[in-house]
Amino acid sequence: MPFREINSKMVEATVQPGQRMFSQRGAMLAYKGEVSFTPNIQGGQGGIGSMIGRRMAGEATPLMTVEGSGTVMFGHGGHHIQVITLSGDTLYVEADRLLAFDGTLEQGTMFMGSQGGVMGMVRGQVTGQGLFTTTLKGHGAVAVMAHGGVIEIPITPQRPVHVDPQAYVAHHGDVRNRLSTALGWRDMVGRGSGEAFQLELSGSGAVYVQASEEKL
């Protein structure tokens, strides 16, 4: 279910009978046709296990199931919107950044520590992001929110990418992440997180970076 970008802060999706999509509650701006919006209590395509995983992760972002026949316009808080198309791979994204996504995508939860050991856990403490992150896998489209627009940066085995953790939005592909320090311990005393820490992503895939260090 592709999204059509109306402008940098609004997207439109076509809803067809027999298909469904999920959106963050409060993200619907307007719609045309016979479309229904119901609270989602089954954890998306991932089922009840996905819902339990999100609750354990402390991700309280509520979802709506969108079904029927018509078109729906989405936007939220004036945030910039980036549409990401998945072709069988997995997207890793914080739950509160999800605006809307195809119901065909399998939703799950991943413990960040499993992708970066202790440093993955430290990332959650330093950046304010959860130790868990939401995963969306399969073929379909995802609309995510960010501050100030988003740029997609390719990640290759020969060239890892270093990102300010506050500017990180999402990533996909066969990618590992770890938190590293750009300064020595003595230099970090009295500093905030800022550029003292870098999120290093290596492997094959892409990372999405926002033009701001502000969280949603």
C-alpha positions in Angstrom: 0.0 0.0 0.0 2.2 2.8 -1.2 2.0 6.3 0.3 1.7 9.4 -1.9 3.6 12.4 -0.4 1.4 15.4 -0.4 4.1 17.6 1.0 7.0 17.1 3.5 4.6 16.8 6.4 1.6 14.9 5.0 1.1 11.7 3.1 -1.9 10.0 1.5 -2.6 6.3 1.4 -5.2 4.3 -0.6 -7.2 1.8 1.5 -8.7 -1.1 -0.5 -11.2 -3.8 0.6 -9.5 -6.9 2.0 -6.4 -4.9 3.0 -5.5 -3.0 6.1 -2.9 -0.7 7.5 -1.9 0.5 10.9 -1.3 4.1 12.0 -0.5 6.0 15.1 -3.6 7.2 17.0 -4.2 10.8 16.2 -2.3 10.6 12.9 -5.4 10.7 10.6 -6.0 14.2 9.3 -8.8 13.6 6.8 -10.2 10.7 4.7 -12.6 10.1 1.7 -14.7 7.0 1.2 -15.9 4.2 3.6 -12.9 3.9 5.9 -13.0 2.6 9.5 -10.5 3.2 12.3 -10.4 0.9 15.3 -8.0 0.6 18.2 -5.5 -2.2 17.7 -5.1 -4.6 20.6 -3.5 -7.6 18.7 0.0 -6.1 18.3 -0.2 -5.6 14.5 0.8 -8.4 12.1 3.1 -9.9 14.7 0.1 -11.0 16.8 -0.3 -11.0 20.6 3.4 -11.8 21.1 4.3 -8.5 19.4 1.9 -6.6 21.7 3.4 -8.2 24.8 6.9 -7.4 23.5 6.1 -3.8 23.1 4.6 -3.5 26.6 7.7 -5.1 28.1 9.7 -2.6 26.1 7.7 0.2 27.6 6.6 1.3 24.1 3.2 2.7 24.8 2.6 4.2 21.3 -1.0 3.2 20.5 -2.0 2.0 17.0 -5.2 2.2 15.0 -6.2 -0.4 12.4 -7.4 1.3 9.2 -9.7 -0.7 6.8 -12.3 -0.1 4.2 -12.3 1.6 0.8 -11.0 5.1 0.2 -8.0 7.4 0.8 -6.6 8.6 4.1 -4.3 11.6 4.8 -1.8 11.2 7.6 0.4 13.6 9.5 1.3 14.3 13.1 2.6 17.2 15.1 3.9 19.0 12.1 6.8 16.5 11.9 8.5 15.8 8.6 7.6 12.4 7.1 9.8 10.0 5.3 8.4 7.1 3.3 10.5 3.9 3.4 9.8 1.0 1.0 10.8 -2.5 2.2 11.5 -5.3 -0.2 11.7 -8.3 2.1 14.1 -6.8 4.6 13.7 -5.5 8.2 13.4 -1.9 9.3 14.5 -1.0 12.8 12.7 2.1 14.1 11.6 3.6 17.5 7.9 3.0 18.0 7.0 6.7 18.5 8.4 7.6 15.1 5.9 5.3 13.3 3.2 7.3 11.5 1.6 4.5 9.4 2.6 1.3 7.7 1.3 -1.6 5.6 -0.7 -4.3 7.4 1.3 -6.9 5.4 4.5 -6.1 7.4 5.3 -8.3 10.3 5.8 -6.3 13.4 8.1 -7.3 16.3 10.4 -6.0 19.0 14.2 -6.4 19.3 16.3 -5.9 22.4 19.0 -3.4 21.3 21.6 -5.1 23.6 21.5 -8.1 21.4 22.9 -6.0 18.5 25.6 -4.2 20.4 26.3 -6.0 23.7 26.6 -3.7 26.6 27.1 -0.7 24.3 23.7 -1.3 22.8 22.2 -1.0 26.2 24.3 2.1 27.0 22.8 3.7 23.9 19.4 3.5 25.4 20.6 5.2 28.6 22.6 7.9 26.9 20.1 8.9 24.1 16.9 8.5 26.0 15.7 5.9 23.4 14.4 2.6 24.7 16.6 -0.5 25.1 14.1 -2.1 22.7 13.2 -1.0 19.2 10.4 -1.9 16.9 11.0 -4.1 13.8 8.9 -4.2 10.6 9.7 -7.0 8.1 8.4 -7.9 4.7 7.2 -6.2 1.6 5.5 -2.9 2.0 5.8 0.8 2.9 6.4 2.6 6.2 5.9 6.3 6.9 8.2 7.5 9.7 8.4 10.9 11.4 11.4 13.1 12.0 12.5 16.7 12.8 13.8 18.8 10.0 13.7 16.3 7.2 15.6 13.0 6.7 18.5 11.8 4.6 19.3 8.2 3.7 22.9 7.2 4.0 24.1 3.9 2.5 26.1 1.5 4.7 28.6 -0.8 3.1 31.1 -3.3 4.5 33.9 -1.1 3.4 32.5 2.1 4.8 30.6 2.1 8.2 28.6 5.1 9.1 28.9 7.1 12.3 25.7 8.9 13.5 24.9 11.2 16.3 22.6 9.0 18.4 20.2 11.9 18.8 19.9 12.3 15.0 19.3 8.6 14.4 15.8 7.8 13.0 15.9 4.2 11.7 18.0 1.7 9.7 17.5 -1.4 7.6 19.6 -4.2 6.2 22.2 -6.5 7.6 23.6 -3.9 10.0 25.2 -4.0 13.4 25.4 -1.1 15.7 27.6 -0.1 18.6 28.1 3.0 20.7 31.5 4.6 20.6 33.0 7.7 22.2 34.5 10.4 20.1 36.3 11.9 23.1 38.3 10.6 26.0 36.7 10.1 29.4 38.3 13.2 30.8 36.9 15.3 27.9 33.4 14.0 28.5 33.2 15.2 32.1 30.6 17.9 32.3 29.3 17.4 28.8 25.9 16.2 27.6 25.5 13.3 25.3 25.9 15.3 22.1 28.9 14.5 19.9 30.7 12.9 22.7 29.0 9.6 21.6 28.7 8.2 18.2 26.5 5.4 16.9 28.6 3.3 14.6 26.6 1.2 12.0 28.4 -1.4 9.9 27.4 -4.0 7.4 25.2 -3.6 4.4 22.1 -1.5 4.4 21.1 2.1 5.0 20.5 4.5 7.9 18.0 7.4 8.1 19.3 10.5 9.8 17.2 13.6 10.7 18.4 17.2 10.4 18.1 17.8 14.2 19.1 16.4 17.5 15.6 16.9 18.9 13.6 13.8 19.9 9.9 13.6 19.0 
